[in-house]
Amino acid sequence: MNKFKGLSFSKRGEQLTLNFNNYDYWESLEDILKILSNIYNVIVIKELDGPDSRIFYIKINEIDYTLQYDSYGSFLKSDSILGDNFLKEI
């Protein structure tokens, strides 16, 4: 059962990006991370907070992802085809 509302997909180059359209505020990454962690095996590798963006480097099921908030909103992306396939399942 999907806990997220307002999801959409886009491409940034060849990367598939899952956009969390209803999570477009600074603290949204913590909310998204909490929901993902309740459903999947999520490990936070690194956190970066900057003046205009916030980034969590995470692993879900042994695949690397970037969970990011910036002026475009909140999104999750992966560099791999396996990661792209997983994004479609969320």
Sine and cosine of phi, psi and omega as CSV:
sin_phi,cos_phi,sin_psi,cos_psi,sin_omega,cos_omega
0.00,0.00,0.80,-0.60,-0.04,-1.00
-0.97,0.23,0.82,-0.58,0.01,-1.00
-1.00,-0.01,-0.16,0.99,-0.07,-1.00
-0.99,-0.17,0.62,-0.78,0.11,-0.99
-0.92,-0.39,0.51,-0.86,0.10,-1.00
0.96,0.28,0.65,0.76,0.05,-1.00
-1.00,0.02,0.55,-0.84,0.13,-0.99
-0.53,-0.85,0.30,-0.95,0.01,-1.00
-0.91,-0.41,0.50,-0.87,0.13,-0.99
-0.54,-0.84,0.16,-0.99,0.05,-1.00
-0.89,-0.45,0.72,-0.69,0.15,-0.99
-0.89,-0.45,0.99,-0.11,-0.17,-0.99
0.94,0.34,-0.80,-0.60,0.05,-1.00
-1.00,-0.03,-0.10,0.99,-0.06,-1.00
-0.99,0.14,0.73,-0.69,0.16,-0.99
-0.99,0.15,0.71,-0.71,-0.01,-1.00
-0.82,-0.57,0.75,-0.66,0.08,-1.00
-0.99,-0.11,0.89,-0.45,-0.04,-1.00
-0.99,-0.12,0.76,-0.65,0.05,-1.00
-0.99,-0.14,1.00,0.07,-0.16,-0.99
-0.91,0.41,-0.46,0.89,0.00,-1.00
-1.00,-0.04,0.11,0.99,-0.02,-1.00
-0.83,-0.56,0.94,0.34,-0.11,-0.99
-0.90,-0.44,0.73,0.69,0.03,-1.00
-0.69,-0.73,0.31,-0.95,-0.14,-0.99
-0.81,0.58,-0.71,0.70,-0.05,-1.00
-0.98,0.20,-0.05,1.00,-0.08,-1.00
-0.87,0.49,-0.51,0.86,-0.01,-1.00
-0.89,0.46,-0.61,0.79,0.05,-1.00
-0.91,0.42,-0.63,0.78,0.04,-1.00
-0.91,0.42,-0.72,0.70,0.02,-1.00
-0.89,0.46,-0.71,0.71,-0.01,-1.00
-0.88,0.48,-0.64,0.77,0.02,-1.00
-0.89,0.46,-0.71,0.70,0.01,-1.00
-0.90,0.43,-0.72,0.69,0.02,-1.00
-0.86,0.51,-0.66,0.75,-0.03,-1.00
-0.92,0.39,-0.47,0.88,0.05,-1.00
-0.96,0.28,-0.34,0.94,-0.06,-1.00
-0.96,-0.27,-0.64,0.77,-0.12,-0.99
-0.84,-0.54,0.22,-0.98,0.08,-1.00
-0.99,0.13,0.99,-0.12,-0.07,-1.00
-0.95,-0.32,0.74,-0.67,0.08,-1.00
-0.84,-0.54,0.81,-0.59,0.07,-1.00
-1.00,0.08,0.85,-0.53,-0.01,-1.00
-1.00,0.01,-0.70,0.71,-0.09,-1.00
-0.38,-0.93,0.54,-0.84,0.06,-1.00
-0.83,-0.56,0.69,-0.73,0.07,-1.00
-0.76,-0.65,0.77,-0.63,0.09,-1.00
-0.89,-0.46,0.83,-0.55,0.05,-1.00
-0.85,-0.53,0.02,-1.00,-0.03,-1.00
-0.92,0.40,-0.49,0.87,-0.07,-1.00
-0.86,-0.52,0.00,1.00,-0.02,-1.00
-0.45,-0.89,0.30,-0.95,0.04,-1.00
-0.66,-0.75,0.73,-0.68,-0.10,-0.99
-0.72,-0.69,0.72,-0.69,0.17,-0.98
-0.89,-0.45,0.85,-0.53,0.15,-0.99
-1.00,-0.03,0.86,-0.52,-0.12,-0.99
-0.74,-0.67,0.28,-0.96,0.17,-0.99
-0.87,-0.49,0.72,-0.70,0.14,-0.99
-0.80,-0.60,0.86,-0.52,-0.02,-1.00
0.78,0.62,0.70,0.72,0.07,-1.00
0.93,0.35,0.23,0.97,0.04,-1.00
-0.92,-0.40,0.69,-0.73,-0.03,-1.00
-0.98,0.18,0.68,-0.73,0.04,-1.00
-0.68,-0.73,0.33,-0.94,0.15,-0.99
-0.87,-0.50,0.85,-0.52,0.09,-1.00
-0.97,-0.25,0.86,-0.50,-0.19,-0.98
-0.67,-0.74,0.59,-0.81,0.19,-0.98
-0.88,-0.48,0.75,-0.66,0.11,-0.99
-0.49,-0.87,-0.26,-0.97,-0.07,-1.00
-0.90,0.44,-0.24,0.97,0.05,-1.00
-1.00,-0.02,-0.12,0.99,-0.02,-1.00
0.91,-0.42,-0.35,-0.94,-0.02,-1.00
-0.96,-0.28,0.68,-0.73,-0.01,-1.00
-0.46,-0.89,0.33,-0.94,0.03,-1.00
-0.83,-0.56,0.74,-0.67,0.00,-1.00
-0.64,-0.77,0.39,-0.92,0.04,-1.00
-0.73,-0.69,0.42,-0.91,0.04,-1.00
-1.00,-0.08,0.05,1.00,-0.11,-0.99
-0.84,-0.54,0.40,-0.92,0.06,-1.00
-0.89,0.46,-0.66,0.75,0.04,-1.00
-0.87,0.50,-0.64,0.77,0.04,-1.00
-0.91,0.41,-0.65,0.76,0.06,-1.00
-0.87,0.49,-0.66,0.75,0.03,-1.00
-0.88,0.47,-0.66,0.75,0.02,-1.00
-0.90,0.43,-0.65,0.76,0.01,-1.00
-0.84,0.54,-0.59,0.80,-0.01,-1.00
-0.92,0.39,-0.38,0.93,-0.02,-1.00
-0.99,0.10,-0.35,0.94,-0.01,-1.00
-0.95,0.32,0.00,0.00,0.00,0.00
